[in-house]
Amino acid sequence: MRSLPVPVALVVFTYLRCAATGDLQLTVGDSTDLSKATVGRVCAQVSNILAAK
């Protein structure tokens, strides 16, 4: 069963935290209660969006 989508504000916060600290998953996931897989997916998606601009 899938859970609810990640709110946009949390996506932005998660990506900015990854970019600022260089810590892609563990600390960011712990601070936001997101799984490592979700943090990695969020960072990859936002990076791809920004690279396309």
C-alpha positions as CSV (number, residue, x, y, z in Angstrom):
1,M,0.0,0.0,0.0
2,R,1.3,3.4,-0.9
3,S,1.2,6.3,1.5
4,L,0.1,9.9,0.9
5,P,2.2,12.1,-1.5
6,V,4.8,14.3,0.1
7,P,3.6,17.9,0.5
8,V,5.3,20.5,-1.8
9,A,6.6,22.5,1.1
10,L,8.3,19.3,2.5
11,V,9.7,18.5,-0.9
12,V,11.3,21.9,-1.1
13,F,12.6,21.8,2.5
14,T,14.0,18.3,1.9
15,Y,15.8,19.3,-1.3
16,L,17.3,22.5,0.3
17,R,18.5,20.6,3.3
18,C,20.2,18.0,1.0
19,A,21.8,20.7,-1.1
20,A,22.9,22.7,1.9
21,T,24.4,19.9,3.9
22,G,25.4,17.4,1.2
23,D,23.7,14.7,3.3
24,L,21.4,13.0,0.9
25,Q,19.4,10.7,3.0
26,L,20.1,9.7,6.6
27,T,20.1,12.9,8.5
28,V,17.5,14.5,6.3
29,G,15.2,11.5,6.5
30,D,15.6,11.4,10.3
31,S,14.7,15.1,10.6
32,T,11.6,14.9,8.3
33,D,10.4,11.4,9.2
34,L,10.8,10.4,5.5
35,S,12.3,7.1,4.4
36,K,15.7,7.1,2.8
37,A,14.1,6.0,-0.5
38,T,11.7,9.0,-0.4
39,V,14.5,11.5,0.4
40,G,16.5,10.1,-2.5
41,R,13.6,10.3,-4.9
42,V,12.7,13.8,-3.8
43,C,16.2,15.1,-4.3
44,A,16.5,13.4,-7.7
45,Q,13.2,14.8,-8.9
46,V,13.9,18.3,-7.8
47,S,17.4,18.2,-9.3
48,N,16.0,17.0,-12.6
49,I,13.5,19.8,-12.6
50,L,16.1,22.4,-11.9
51,A,18.5,21.0,-14.5
52,A,15.8,21.2,-17.2
53,K,15.3,24.9,-16.6
